[in-house]
């Protein structure tokens, strides 16, 4: 049997306690759909129906098996979670956060400064990677992750921070910039610098450049935007990187915003049982305050999830 996560159990418990998915969602700071998905996943693991809910109905009913599970959990789960929260608040001396190297290098120091002013005795450990962040949260190696990937994993609930645009960057000595709708044709035959295989921005760039059937083989791949940008500054090729990596003082490179690519979304994720931990909530609030409206923007037609 697959392992049952505390997040799934906690969601079922709150659904049963409140008699609705919406009540549990408010209690756990989840979306209605996430709460329903958590219960469905628990039912799949246990191979049995726990809740009866008619389409559009505001209230749910527990099945006999669901009632038995709820009676087994109540009130011990409340006591256990309260003890766990106190233990974490009293003993946790560090917060372990994973994020792409570029987000930390270019965007995160202001957030870190604010957080350190509020929690001067806490160690802030950063793991700078784009991949495997969800797995690191699930296995307990990380508490929080900031990622351009949406995992869709109920064990690692995510909230939308905002989104950003990508830009073409190339050595200024290459001449006048291409028109935004002519970038892919302009790029053919030129040396392409990008990220390591598997990283989100590499995949987006290759898909964009290959729309007309062209095949691009990177000449250099690195782990982060600062390294990619440095190679472009040295005249080694062109790249596609976040627009906020380019500053007015970057005199050796030219940049062209790419309007033909969708905005890249940035999500804040954390271990489910830390969803209401004050340090984690404070970090989320600081990210929203420092990022959204400056280098990140709400996706068009949407507001970031609270």
C-alpha positions in Angstrom: 0.0 0.0 0.0 1.3 3.5 -0.8 2.3 5.6 2.2 -0.5 7.8 3.6 0.6 11.4 4.1 -0.4 13.5 7.1 -1.8 16.1 4.6 -4.3 13.7 3.2 -5.4 12.5 6.7 -5.6 16.1 8.0 -7.8 17.2 5.0 -10.2 14.2 5.4 -10.4 15.0 9.1 -11.4 18.6 8.5 -13.9 17.7 5.8 -15.6 15.3 8.1 -15.4 17.7 11.0 -16.9 20.7 9.1 -19.3 18.5 7.0 -18.1 20.2 3.8 -15.1 20.6 1.4 -15.4 24.3 1.6 -15.2 24.4 5.4 -12.1 22.2 5.3 -10.6 24.4 2.5 -11.0 27.5 4.6 -9.5 25.8 7.7 -6.5 24.5 5.8 -6.0 27.5 3.5 -6.5 25.3 0.4 -8.7 25.6 -2.6 -12.0 23.7 -2.7 -10.6 21.5 -5.5 -7.5 20.7 -3.6 -9.5 19.5 -0.5 -11.6 17.3 -2.8 -8.5 15.9 -4.5 -6.9 15.1 -1.1 -9.9 13.0 -0.1 -10.1 11.3 -3.4 -6.4 10.3 -3.2 -6.9 9.0 0.4 -9.9 6.9 -0.9 -7.7 5.5 -3.7 -5.0 4.5 -1.2 -7.5 2.9 1.2 -9.4 1.4 -1.7 -12.7 2.4 -0.3 -15.3 5.2 -0.3 -15.0 7.6 2.7 -17.4 10.4 1.7 -20.7 10.6 -0.2 -21.1 13.9 -1.9 -23.7 14.7 -4.6 -22.7 17.1 -7.4 -23.3 20.7 -6.3 -24.3 19.7 -2.8 -22.9 22.0 0.0 -22.8 19.2 2.6 -21.2 15.8 2.6 -22.1 12.6 4.4 -19.6 10.0 5.8 -19.8 6.5 4.6 -19.6 3.8 7.4 -15.9 3.4 6.7 -15.5 7.2 6.7 -17.3 7.5 10.0 -15.1 4.7 11.5 -11.9 6.5 10.4 -13.1 9.9 11.7 -13.9 8.3 15.1 -10.5 6.7 15.1 -8.8 10.1 14.5 -10.9 12.3 16.8 -9.6 13.8 19.1 -6.2 12.3 18.9 -5.3 14.0 15.6 -6.0 17.5 17.1 -3.8 16.7 20.1 -1.0 15.3 17.9 -1.0 18.4 15.5 -1.0 20.8 18.4 2.0 19.0 20.0 3.7 19.0 16.6 3.1 22.7 16.0 4.6 23.5 19.5 7.6 21.3 18.9 8.3 22.9 15.5 7.9 26.5 16.9 10.1 25.8 19.9 12.8 23.7 18.2 13.0 24.6 14.6 16.2 26.8 14.3 16.3 26.8 10.5 14.1 27.1 7.5 15.1 25.1 4.5 14.1 26.6 1.2 14.7 25.4 -2.4 14.4 27.6 -5.5 16.1 28.2 -8.9 19.5 29.8 -8.7 18.3 32.9 -10.6 15.4 33.6 -8.3 17.7 33.6 -5.3 20.5 35.5 -7.0 18.4 38.3 -8.6 15.3 38.5 -6.5 15.5 37.0 -3.1 18.1 39.0 -1.2 15.5 41.8 -0.3 13.1 39.1 0.9 15.9 37.5 2.9 16.8 40.8 4.5 13.3 41.4 5.6 12.9 37.9 7.0 16.2 38.1 8.9 15.1 41.3 10.6 12.1 39.4 11.9 13.8 36.1 12.8 17.5 37.0 13.5 18.2 33.7 15.3 17.0 31.5 12.5 19.3 29.9 10.0 18.0 30.2 6.4 19.3 27.3 4.3 18.9 27.6 0.5 19.0 24.8 -2.0 19.5 26.4 -5.4 18.0 24.0 -8.0 15.1 24.0 -10.5 14.4 20.2 -10.5 13.5 17.7 -7.7 12.2 20.4 -5.4 8.8 18.6 -4.8 10.5 15.4 -4.0 12.8 17.1 -1.5 9.8 18.7 0.3 8.0 15.3 0.3 11.0 13.4 1.8 11.6 16.0 4.5 14.8 17.6 3.1 13.1 21.0 2.4 10.4 22.9 4.2 9.5 25.4 1.4 10.1 25.6 -2.4 9.7 28.5 -4.9 9.4 27.1 -8.4 8.3 27.8 -11.9 6.7 24.3 -12.0 3.2 23.5 -10.8 3.5 20.0 -9.2 -0.2 19.2 -8.8 0.8 17.2 -5.7 -1.5 17.3 -2.7 1.4 16.6 -0.4 3.1 19.9 -1.5 0.3 22.5 -1.7 1.3 25.5 -3.8 0.2 29.2 -4.0 0.7 31.4 -7.0 3.0 34.3 -6.4 3.0 35.9 -9.8 4.4 35.6 -13.3 7.1 37.1 -15.5 8.2 37.5 -19.1 11.3 36.1 -20.9 13.7 38.0 -23.1 16.2 37.2 -25.8 19.7 38.3 -24.8 22.7 38.5 -27.1 26.1 40.3 -27.4 25.6 44.0 -28.3 28.3 43.6 -31.0 25.9 41.4 -33.0 24.0 44.4 -34.2 20.4 45.6 -34.3 17.8 43.5 -32.5 15.4 41.2 -34.4 11.7 42.0 -34.5 9.9 40.1 -31.7 8.1 37.9 -34.2 11.3 37.1 -36.1 13.4 35.9 -33.2 13.3 32.2 -34.1 14.4 32.8 -37.7 17.1 35.2 -36.5 18.5 32.6 -34.1 19.1 29.9 -36.7 22.8 29.2 -37.1 23.8 31.2 -34.1 25.3 29.6 -31.0 22.7 29.0 -28.3 23.4 29.1 -24.6 20.9 27.7 -22.1 20.2 25.8 -18.9 20.9 22.2 -18.0 18.6 19.5 -19.4 15.3 19.2 -17.5 15.1 22.8 -16.4 11.9 24.6 -17.1 13.4 27.6 -18.9 15.5 25.4 -21.2 12.3 23.5 -22.3 10.4 26.7 -22.9 13.2 28.2 -25.0 13.7 25.1 -27.1 10.0 24.8 -27.8 9.8 28.5 -28.8 12.9 28.4 -31.1 11.8 25.2 -32.7 8.2 26.2 -33.7 9.2 26.6 -37.3 10.7 23.1 -37.4 14.3 24.3 -36.7 16.5 22.2 -34.4 18.7 23.9 -31.9 21.6 22.2 -30.2 23.0 24.2 -27.3 26.7 25.0 -27.4 26.8 25.7 -23.6 24.4 24.7 -20.8 24.7 25.8 -17.2 22.8 25.5 -14.0 21.5 29.1 -13.6 20.7 32.4 -15.2 23.7 34.3 -13.8 26.0 31.8 -15.5 24.0 31.8 -18.8 24.1 35.6 -18.8 27.8 35.7 -18.1 28.5 33.5 -21.2 26.4 35.9 -23.3 28.4 38.9 -21.9 31.6 37.2 -23.1 30.2 36.9 -26.6 29.8 33.2 -26.6 26.2 33.1 -27.9 22.6 34.2 -27.3 20.1 32.9 -24.8 16.5 33.3 -23.5 16.4 34.3 -19.8 14.0 36.0 -17.4 13.5 39.7 -18.3 14.4 40.7 -14.7 17.9 39.4 -15.2 18.7 42.3 -17.5 19.5 45.7 -15.9 20.1 49.1 -17.5 23.8 48.9 -16.5 24.3 45.8 -18.7 26.1 47.6 -21.5 27.6 44.6 -23.3 24.4 42.8 -24.1 21.1 43.6 -25.9 17.7 42.3 -25.0 14.4 41.9 -26.7 11.2 41.0 -24.7 9.5 37.9 -26.1 5.8 38.4 -26.5 5.3 35.1 -28.3 5.8 33.0 -25.1 3.3 32.8 -22.2 4.2 34.4 -18.9 6.2 32.0 -16.6 4.4 31.5 -13.4 6.1 31.3 -10.0 4.6 29.2 -7.2 5.3 29.1 -3.5 5.0 25.5 -2.1 5.6 24.0 1.3 5.2 20.8 3.3 1.4 20.4 4.0 1.8 20.3 7.8 3.7 23.6 7.7 0.9 25.4 5.9 -0.1 27.5 8.9 3.3 27.7 10.5 4.0 31.4 11.3 7.5 31.4 9.8 6.3 29.9 6.5 3.3 32.2 6.3 5.6 35.2 7.0 7.9 34.1 4.2 5.0 33.8 1.8 3.8 37.3 2.8 7.3 38.7 2.3 7.6 37.1 -1.2 4.2 38.6 -2.2 5.2 42.0 -0.8 8.7 42.2 -2.3 8.1 40.4 -5.7 4.6 41.0 -6.9 4.2 44.4 -8.7 8.0 44.9 -8.9 9.6 42.1 -10.9 6.6 39.8 -10.9 3.1 40.6 -11.9 -0.3 38.8 -11.5 -1.1 36.7 -14.5 -3.4 38.5 -16.9 -7.0 38.3 -15.7 -6.0 36.8 -12.4 -4.9 37.8 -8.9 -2.2 35.7 -7.1 -3.7 33.1 -4.8 -3.7 34.1 -1.2 
